[in-house]
Amino acid sequence: MIQSDKETEPPKRDMEISTATNSKNGLSQILRLVLQQLGLFYSRDVNGVCLLYDLLHSPWLLALLKVYDCLQEFKENQPVPATVHAQVLSSEVMEVLCETPNAPEINELRQILEGPHFKALLSAHDTVAQKDFEPLLPPLPDTISESEEAMRIVCLVKNQQPLGATIKRHEMTGDILVARVIHGGLAERSGLLYAGDKLVEVNGVSVEGLDPEQVIHILTMSCGTIMFKVVPVSDPPVNSQKMVYVRAMTEYWPQEDPSIPCVDAGLPFQKGDILQIVDQNDALWWQARRISDLGTCAGLIPSNHLLKRKQREFWWSQPYQPHCCLKSTLLSSMEEEDDMKIDEKCVEADEETFESEELSEDKEEFIDYGQKFYIAGFRRSMRLCRRKSHLSHLHSSVGCTSSCYGVVGAPYEEVVKYQRCPSDKHRLIVLVGPSGVGVNELRRQLIEINPSHFQSAVPHTTRPKKSYEMNGREYHYVSKETFESLMHSHRMLEYGEYKGHLYGTSVDSVQAVLDEGKVCVMDLEPQGIQVARTQELKPYVIFVKPSNFTCMKQSRKNAKIITDYFVERKFKDEDLQEMEELAQKMETQFGQYFDQVIMNDNLQDACVQLLSVVRKAQEEPQWVPATWIASATES
Ligand SMILES: Nc1ncnc2c1ncn2[C@@H]1O[C@H](COP(=O)(O)OP(=O)(O)OP(=O)(O)O)[C@@H](O)[C@H]1O
């Protein structure tokens, strides 16, 4: 059939198509002309044309368009029925025919008028002509007892999806009530069931005296249409609350929660998920959707108050651990002593070697773009100081549960979409990752791509300035008192001690970069994220993650890590294992703060991804804590 069509008349030209758009010619006429045009491409075997040709040529589409054209025609002509009582007319004709003497034509007409199809046709005609589309209801009984409650019959067709309502038993009366109707579910979409409705019958079976579980069993066993007889609640609840968006600061698994009213209605979520809260009417159980699944029906989540209570209970039930999250990132003197012992045992380098290492690193801190640029914030001592706090954190956090941070803060953080105006300062870009994963390498590469746009913050130190250094370039050299005053006034994003000197990065150093209209890129220990999360810096946090051990072993075979011992050495298997382990811990403990995760396997790919993510962070709308925006408008 298609082949014969391919050989049909030569295609008509544009003239015909333009006349075909005249409404009188109808859609099927347009389709006919399109098919003729397509015939030309079909014979030339142009890619995809066969598919389009077959689709447009399908009999169902042609039939549909004909129906459409007919309806259009009737709409324009606006036909009016000659009579709205065709059935009555037909009966009258039949009566007349019965009195008429027998003749073959009269018998034939009688047969036609008595035929069931014809009668049905006349009935349909009258229904349409009288516009009588309401269903025929049985008349109301003459006597209705005053005490009888008004009932509502609700029929729902159960398909693959759940009904979207939960039930409970009234503590005093024992009645089975609709406890809640899930937003977007079948029951809610029907508009016929409300929280508080009393269930009387399900599929003709009385629920009086039954347990909610028994009612659920009846429902589970039913398929197809389910009929509920309910006594409607006198005041159906109206949800007038505005939609709220929150970031989950902890995780929740309904299957593991024995207190959830209905496990199947629960919404599991992970740290960092953005949730749309659609109903907070219940003090204990809210209804929410993940923003990645807004089309689905909502699920139950514990309210802020309930989840906090659960976290507290869980926390107290755990064996005592020195919770690292409550500690300062500053090393205790005891840990420092231990580290010194390790240094004494393993290191044969002296201060002089250290100095020359620092000197050699200085050379790398320049990038050449015809002109020399100095890149601050990559100093070995600063990185080693960070590494120490990193390791101390790793060791002290063994056994620290993932709920640890959740207990300290709220389980949900209200968020809003924030779009940075071009005149606003840039958002601080924070890179986080386990030691050696490539945080500094990526940061360095990003700055090298555009040093006039990306910049690091200049750290502070209490160590004396060396002869070849410049205040405000390698470091801001300050006294111990000044450093400590910055620490105590919370102006330090992170700080630590290395070889008896303090090192750290201040909010003001970051601000200085942002004030110049540049994007400040810094790496931070994850404990520092909370300090950096302020309205003034609006940090966008990127977690740099290692890939699996085998891939890392391959990609890092020529790479070197800096060590405590003033030398760079090749990666060992233990380094890669430790990196993987630490990355997992970081994700478990701090995943709620990560705006983006980048896997650093192939360096070039990771770099391209980083550039794109950083651009999006500055130019596209992002979810940020509502307090960042509220405080901006209030001030
Ligand atoms: N994707 C990669 N492929 C190969 N080598 C890499 C990759 N990423 C980083 N490296 C190399 O791995 C080594 C360690 O990276 P980097 O110094 O950036 O680590 P880091 O995450 O900053 O940790 P630290 O500050 O503790 O040293 C460097 O030699 C770097 O060039």
The ligand as a Tripos MOL2 file, in Angstrom:
@<TRIPOS>MOLECULE
LIG
   31    33     1     0     0
SMALL
NO_CHARGES

@<TRIPOS>ATOM
      1 N1         42.5190   13.3610   38.1500 N.pl3     1 LIG1
      2 C1         43.8050   13.2480   38.4410 C.ar      1 LIG1
      3 N2         44.5720   12.4180   37.7380 N.ar      1 LIG1
      4 C2         45.8740   12.2780   38.0420 C.ar      1 LIG1
      5 N3         46.4950   12.9440   39.0120 N.ar      1 LIG1
      6 C3         45.7830   13.7920   39.7530 C.ar      1 LIG1
      7 C4         44.3980   14.0000   39.5020 C.ar      1 LIG1
      8 N4         43.9520   14.8910   40.3970 N.ar      1 LIG1
      9 C5         44.9880   15.2510   41.1640 C.ar      1 LIG1
     10 N5         46.0880   14.5970   40.7750 N.ar      1 LIG1
     11 C6         47.4090   14.6880   41.3800 C.3       1 LIG1
     12 O1         47.3070   14.1170   42.6810 O.3       1 LIG1
     13 C7         48.2030   14.7860   43.5560 C.3       1 LIG1
     14 C8         47.4360   15.2640   44.7810 C.3       1 LIG1
     15 O2         46.5160   16.2610   44.3780 O.3       1 LIG1
     16 P1         46.3080   17.5790   45.2240 P.3       1 LIG1
     17 O3         47.5900   18.1090   45.6930 O.co2     1 LIG1
     18 O4         45.4150   18.4800   44.4600 O.co2     1 LIG1
     19 O5         45.5480   16.9380   46.4620 O.3       1 LIG1
     20 P2         44.6010   17.6540   47.5040 P.3       1 LIG1
     21 O6         43.2510   17.0900   47.3440 O.co2     1 LIG1
     22 O7         44.7320   19.1050   47.4020 O.co2     1 LIG1
     23 O8         45.1200   17.1400   48.8870 O.3       1 LIG1
     24 P3         46.2440   17.8010   49.8490 P.3       1 LIG1
     25 O9         45.9590   19.2450   50.0250 O.co2     1 LIG1
     26 O10        46.1060   17.0310   51.1080 O.co2     1 LIG1
     27 O11        47.5440   17.5510   49.1500 O.co2     1 LIG1
     28 C9         48.8410   15.9100   42.7920 C.3       1 LIG1
     29 O12        50.1000   15.4800   42.3180 O.3       1 LIG1
     30 C10        47.9010   16.0970   41.6150 C.3       1 LIG1
     31 O13        48.5790   16.6030   40.4850 O.3       1 LIG1
@<TRIPOS>BOND
     1     1     2 1
     2     2     3 ar
     3     2     7 ar
     4     3     4 ar
     5     4     5 ar
     6     5     6 ar
     7     6     7 ar
     8     6    10 ar
     9     7     8 ar
    10     8     9 ar
    11     9    10 ar
    12    10    11 1
    13    11    12 1
    14    11    30 1
    15    12    13 1
    16    13    14 1
    17    13    28 1
    18    14    15 1
    19    15    16 1
    20    16    17 2
    21    16    18 1
    22    16    19 1
    23    19    20 1
    24    20    21 2
    25    20    22 1
    26    20    23 1
    27    23    24 1
    28    24    25 2
    29    24    26 1
    30    24    27 1
    31    28    29 1
    32    28    30 1
    33    30    31 1
@<TRIPOS>SUBSTRUCTURE
     1 LIG1         1 GROUP 0 **** ****
